[in-house]
């Protein structure tokens, strides 16, 4: 019975030699001993562009459909590939700069760094959010900016030791269960890296653009480039690159020292073809105001000449981040 089956199979294959299939494939087939079939040539006549489009559609089937956050017009994410480069400070100052640049606009701030929330400290906010009639969390507000963070839901010193599923659930609640009211801009302080949180946010909500923060140091620039490339892969526009801690100026002799290198982020922006948004120096005033929880606002973002170094940079370039 097995031999009969093999003979039938061989005959069928011989009849199909040099005949095109319904898929447009031309095949040359050689029947080997013991009815082993060897395909000598298989030439696809499909259009490469059509093939790429089918692959793109196939990949998109497993992705969630994006839904805008209720009441939010545009979302701007502030990200970095590496921690410790001043990303959260930049996000706070960006939100304050956008508000100061146009007081008619409403700006919110979302802390998406579940394991290391910094927004409560930087915005000088404490307490638990109240619930609305619709059972949505009401953001805490300071300096005219409503804020939401995991830091409002846990103790200040309590470690958040969660696995991925719990982190994703927390991100979903921060995105969908907050009553933002009506916002022109929502600035999202992303966690460092290019992992689950970044993908979840960019795939679930429409993001208008991403701001990448890095120091001029080579080791930080490597991860900053990875972050920028990730946003390109998920079709999020990269608005530009901010070079933080660009230079230190001695308060006694005014000598400038490039502690972390010089113009590394500017060169990376030119290499990648993205916009260089500006420098923020390493300055004691910025550090002191961040620790006090005031950011640019407490330092006098609208007070003119006495504004400390680095604050005016963010205030003047706030419009560059707007999309």
Buried (B, 14 or more C-beta within 10 A) or exposed (E): EEEEEBEEEEEEBEEEEEEEEEEEEEBEBEBEEEBEEEEEEEEEEEEEEEEEEEEEEEEEEEEEEEEEBEBBBBBBBBBBBBBEBBBBBBBBBBBBBBBBBBEEBBBBBBBBBBEBBBBBBBBBBEEEBEEEEEEBBBBBEBBEBBBBBBBBBBEEEEEBEBEEEEBBEBBEBBBEBBBBEEBBBBBBBBBBBBEBBBBBBBBBBEBBBBBBBBBBBEEBBEBBBBBBEBBBEBEBEBBBBBBBBBBBBEEEEEEEEBEBBEBBBBBBBEEBEBBBBBBBBBBEBBEEBBEEBBBBBBBBBEEEEEBBBBBBBBBBBBEBBBE
